[in-house]
Every structure is written in structure tokens, then in C-alpha cells.
Amino acid sequence: MATLQDLISQKESLEREIERLKEQSRGEAIEKVRALIAEYDLSMADIGVRNSTKTSPQIAAKPKKKASAGKVPAKFRDAASGQTWSGRGLQPRWLKAALESGRKLSDFAV
């Protein structure tokens, strides 16, 4: 049976071998990428790299669609005053006052 020291030594040896293989694979990948760039005459902009001065350039993310900031239709309306509320954000004062006086939110539904 192996001793603790033997196992620790094996672990360290395996970790060194793993690191060596990672570096070798990384080097091979870099060579493949360089060959493809040369073959297809690609620029950094072509592949979406946004800051090539950093040690590890980041690939530019696809732009996100912005949510429309348009007006939201009213969901609640006070028939007496004509005031409305979309149901988003804080409840307006007129609605709070009406709810406190005993009316229900469903009374104002559009």
C-alpha cells in the first residue's frame, strides 16, 4: 500500500504533467488560429476582438436589444377625475386615497 508521501508525490507529478499538456495544447491552438488568420486574411475586427492591447483580448459581445421606453397603456382609471395608472411603479396618491377609503383596485380596472 502507498504511503501518504508517495501519493502526494504522485499528485504533484500529475499536476506538473497536466500543466505541461495544457501549455502544449494552448500553443497548438494558437498556431492553428494564426494559420487560419493568415489563410483567410482576417483582422481583429473580423473576429470581434475589441481590445487587442490586453494580455487576453475579449471577444465583443453581441449588442443587446434595448427595451422600448414607450408609454405603457393604462390599466387603472379613475372615472371621476380621468386620472390613470399603468400598474407600474408606486401607486399614485389618488389611487391610494381611494383604496384607503374602502374601494377595491378592481373598481378602477380599465
C-alpha positions in Angstrom: 0.0 0.0 0.0 1.3 3.5 -0.9 2.1 6.0 1.8 0.7 9.4 2.1 4.1 10.9 1.0 4.0 8.6 -2.1 0.5 9.8 -3.0 1.4 13.5 -2.5 4.4 13.0 -4.8 2.3 11.3 -7.4 -0.3 14.1 -7.2 2.4 16.8 -7.7 3.8 14.8 -10.6 0.4 14.6 -12.2 -0.3 18.3 -11.7 3.0 19.2 -13.4 2.1 16.9 -16.3 -1.3 18.4 -16.6 0.2 21.9 -16.7 2.7 20.8 -19.3 -0.1 19.4 -21.5 -2.2 22.5 -21.1 0.6 24.7 -22.3 1.3 22.4 -25.2 -2.4 22.3 -26.2 -2.6 26.1 -25.8 0.4 26.5 -28.1 -1.0 24.2 -30.7 -4.3 26.1 -30.6 -2.5 29.5 -31.0 -0.7 28.1 -34.0 -4.0 26.9 -35.6 -5.6 30.3 -35.0 -2.6 32.1 -36.5 -2.7 29.9 -39.5 -6.4 30.4 -40.1 -6.0 34.2 -39.7 -3.2 34.2 -42.3 -5.1 31.9 -44.6 -8.3 33.9 -44.7 -6.6 37.3 -44.2 -8.6 38.2 -41.1 -8.3 41.2 -38.9 -9.1 41.5 -35.2 -12.3 43.4 -36.1 -13.3 40.5 -38.3 -13.3 38.1 -35.4 -14.8 40.6 -32.9 -11.9 41.2 -30.7 -12.4 44.6 -29.1 -9.2 45.4 -27.1 -6.1 43.7 -28.5 -3.8 45.6 -26.1 -4.8 43.5 -23.1 -3.0 40.2 -22.5 -6.2 38.3 -23.0 -8.3 40.1 -25.6 -12.0 39.9 -25.0 -14.5 39.0 -27.7 -17.0 41.7 -28.3 -20.5 40.6 -27.2 -23.4 40.9 -29.5 -25.3 44.1 -28.8 -28.3 43.6 -26.6 -31.7 44.9 -27.7 -32.9 47.8 -25.7 -36.3 47.6 -24.2 -38.6 50.2 -25.7 -39.1 53.2 -23.4 -42.5 53.9 -24.9 -45.6 54.7 -23.0 -47.4 51.8 -21.3 -51.2 51.7 -21.6 -53.2 52.5 -18.5 -54.6 49.5 -16.5 -56.4 51.6 -13.9 -58.6 54.7 -14.4 -60.5 57.0 -12.0 -63.8 57.7 -13.7 -64.4 60.9 -11.7 -61.1 62.6 -12.4 -59.9 60.7 -15.5 -56.5 60.0 -13.9 -54.8 56.8 -15.0 -52.1 54.4 -13.7 -50.3 51.8 -15.8 -49.8 49.5 -12.8 -46.0 50.0 -12.8 -44.1 51.9 -10.1 -45.6 53.3 -7.0 -49.4 53.7 -6.7 -50.4 57.3 -7.3 -51.9 59.3 -4.5 -55.4 59.4 -5.9 -55.5 55.6 -6.1 -54.0 55.1 -2.6 -56.6 57.5 -1.1 -59.4 55.7 -2.9 -58.2 52.3 -1.7 -57.9 53.6 1.9 -61.5 54.9 1.7 -62.7 51.3 1.1 -62.7 51.0 -2.7 -61.1 48.0 -4.4 -58.4 48.0 -7.0 -60.7 46.1 -9.4 -63.1 49.1 -9.3 -60.5 51.0 -11.3 -59.5 48.4 -13.8 -59.8 49.5 -17.4 
